[in-house]
Amino acid sequence: MIFQCNTGKTVGKKIWTGEIRLLVHTPCHYEAVITARGTSFHVIAGKYQNGNYLCVPNMDLGCELSHFSDTFWNAERIRQHLGNPVDVESLVCGIKALCNYDEVI
């Protein structure tokens, strides 16, 4: 699946594409590889008792998320763990694309 990312800014807005390779999809979680701008993230994202979560095991990243389509809030959460703003936006846009893949979660 191909998706679009952007910086969200009106002035100096940058747009790039990313790709999602879905590995596992259950009613409770997704496991996928999100690739954009030369960086790949092996992600596990899903629903648990208190809401949604994201884990990127090979980067020691784990955090709660809002709804997968809430890019602003999710970017704030992920930004606490990743310093590169392009990687943050790539992950947020990839997660939103997963949500659009199937509204199960």
Backbone hydrogen bonds in HBPLUS format (Angstrom, degrees):
<---DONOR---> <-ACCEPTOR-->    atom                        ^
c    i                          cat <-CA-CA->   ^        H-A-AA   ^      H-
h    n   atom  resd res      DA  || num        DHA   H-A  angle D-A-AA Bond
n    s   type  num  typ     dist DA aas  dist angle  dist       angle   num
A0020-ILE N   A0001-MET O   2.76 MM  19  5.14 159.8  1.80 154.8 161.3     1
A0003-PHE N   A0018-GLY O   3.00 MM  15  5.27 160.1  2.04 133.9 137.7     2
A0018-GLY N   A0003-PHE O   2.81 MM  15  5.27 155.7  1.87 152.4 155.4     3
A0005-CYS N   A0016-TRP O   2.70 MM  11  5.26 167.2  1.72 169.1 167.7     4
A0016-TRP N   A0005-CYS O   3.04 MM  11  5.26 156.9  2.10 133.2 138.9     5
A0007-THR N   A0014-LYS O   3.11 MM   7  5.58 140.6  2.27 146.4 155.9     6
A0019-GLU N   A0035-THR O   2.76 MM  16  5.23 155.8  1.82 151.8 160.1     7
A0035-THR N   A0019-GLU O   2.86 MM  16  5.23 167.2  1.88 158.0 162.3     8
A0021-ARG N   A0033-VAL O   2.89 MM  12  5.15 159.2  1.93 145.7 152.7     9
A0033-VAL N   A0021-ARG O   2.98 MM  12  5.15 155.1  2.04 134.9 142.6    10
A0023-LEU N   A0031-GLU O   2.77 MM   8  5.40 155.4  1.83 147.6 152.9    11
A0024-VAL N   A0031-GLU O   3.00 MM   7  4.87 159.8  2.04 137.5 139.3    12
A0031-GLU N   A0024-VAL O   2.87 MM   7  4.87 150.9  1.95 144.3 141.5    13
A0026-THR N   A0029-HIS O   2.93 MM   3  5.37 173.0  1.94 166.2 167.9    14
A0047-LYS N   A0028-CYS O   2.95 MM  19  5.55 160.2  1.99 159.2 162.8    15
A0030-TYR N   A0045-ALA O   2.65 MM  15  5.27 160.2  1.69 162.9 170.1    16
A0045-ALA N   A0030-TYR O   2.95 MM  15  5.27 153.6  2.02 142.9 151.5    17
A0032-ALA N   A0043-VAL O   2.96 MM  11  5.42 157.6  2.01 148.1 155.2    18
A0043-VAL N   A0032-ALA O   2.78 MM  11  5.42 154.6  1.84 163.4 170.3    19
A0034-ILE N   A0041-PHE O   2.84 MM   7  5.13 161.4  1.87 151.9 153.4    20
A0041-PHE N   A0034-ILE O   2.76 MM   7  5.13 152.8  1.83 145.8 155.3    21
A0036-ALA N   A0039-THR O   2.97 MM   3  5.53 157.5  2.02 153.7 159.2    22
A0039-THR N   A0036-ALA O   3.03 MM   3  5.53 168.3  2.05 122.4 126.2    23
A0044-ILE N   A0055-CYS O   2.87 MM  11  5.12 153.5  1.94 152.3 157.6    24
A0055-CYS N   A0044-ILE O   2.80 MM  11  5.12 144.2  1.93 147.6 158.9    25
A0046-GLY N   A0053-TYR O   3.16 MM   7  5.55 152.8  2.24 136.3 143.5    26
A0053-TYR N   A0046-GLY O   2.87 MM   7  5.55 146.6  1.98 147.6 153.5    27
A0048-TYR N   A0051-GLY O   2.70 MM   3  5.43 166.4  1.72 165.6 169.8    28
A0051-GLY N   A0048-TYR O   3.07 MM   3  5.43 167.8  2.09 120.9 124.8    29
A0065-LEU N   A0052-ASN O   2.84 MM  13  5.01 166.0  1.85 121.9 122.5    30
A0054-LEU N   A0063-CYS O   2.84 MM   9  5.49 150.8  1.93 162.8 170.2    31
A0063-CYS N   A0054-LEU O   2.94 MM   9  5.49 154.2  2.01 153.4 160.9    32
A0056-VAL N   A0061-LEU O   2.79 MM   5  5.01 165.6  1.81 145.5 147.1    33
A0059-MET N   A0056-VAL O   2.96 MM   3  5.62 161.3  2.00 124.2 130.3    34
A0061-LEU N   A0056-VAL O   3.25 MM   5  5.01 177.6  2.25 133.6 133.0    35
A0060-ASP N   A0057-PRO O   3.14 MM   3  5.07 169.4  2.15 108.6 111.3    36
A0070-ASP N   A0067-HIS O   2.90 MM   3  5.45 167.6  1.92 125.1 129.3    37
A0071-THR N   A0069-SER O   3.00 MM   2  5.67 125.3  2.31 109.3  93.5    38
A0074-ASN N   A0070-ASP O   3.08 MM   4  6.15 166.7  2.10 157.9 161.6    39
A0075-ALA N   A0071-THR O   2.94 MM   4  5.79 150.7  2.03 135.7 143.6    40
A0076-GLU N   A0072-PHE O   3.15 MM   4  6.43 153.5  2.23 146.5 153.2    41
A0077-ARG N   A0073-TRP O   3.12 MM   4  6.47 153.8  2.20 149.1 155.8    42
A0078-ILE N   A0074-ASN O   2.92 MM   4  6.16 167.5  1.94 155.5 158.6    43
A0079-ARG N   A0075-ALA O   2.83 MM   4  5.77 153.5  1.90 146.8 154.4    44
A0080-GLN N   A0077-ARG O   3.32 MM   3  5.66 147.1  2.44 103.0 111.4    45
A0081-HIS N   A0078-ILE O   2.86 MM   3  5.45 158.1  1.90 118.6 125.8    46
A0082-LEU N   A0078-ILE O   3.02 MM   4  6.25 144.9  2.15 150.8 161.4    47
A0087-ASP N   A0084-ASN O   3.09 MM   3  5.36 118.6  2.49 104.2 118.3    48
A0088-VAL N   A0084-ASN O   3.06 MM   4  6.40 156.1  2.12 152.7 160.2    49
A0089-GLU N   A0085-PRO O   3.01 MM   4  6.20 168.8  2.02 148.6 150.7    50
A0090-SER N   A0086-VAL O   2.90 MM   4  6.04 152.8  1.97 144.6 153.0    51
A0091-LEU N   A0087-ASP O   2.95 MM   4  6.13 160.9  1.98 149.8 153.9    52
A0092-VAL N   A0088-VAL O   2.95 MM   4  6.18 168.4  1.97 155.8 159.2    53
A0093-CYS N   A0089-GLU O   2.91 MM   4  5.96 166.2  1.93 148.5 152.6    54
A0094-GLY N   A0090-SER O   2.93 MM   4  5.97 150.3  2.02 140.2 149.2    55
A0095-ILE N   A0091-LEU O   2.86 MM   4  6.06 157.4  1.91 153.5 159.0    56
A0096-LYS N   A0092-VAL O   2.99 MM   4  6.22 156.1  2.05 145.0 151.8    57
A0097-ALA N   A0093-CYS O   2.95 MM   4  6.17 151.3  2.03 141.8 149.7    58
A0098-LEU N   A0094-GLY O   2.99 MM   4  6.32 145.9  2.11 142.3 151.6    59
A0099-CYS N   A0095-ILE O   3.08 MM   4  6.43 151.2  2.17 145.5 152.8    60
A0100-ASN N   A0096-LYS O   3.06 MM   4  6.45 148.2  2.17 145.1 153.7    61
A0101-TYR N   A0097-ALA O   2.96 MM   4  6.21 127.4  2.25 138.0 152.5    62
A0101-TYR N   A0098-LEU O   3.02 MM   3  4.92 132.6  2.25  93.1 106.9    63
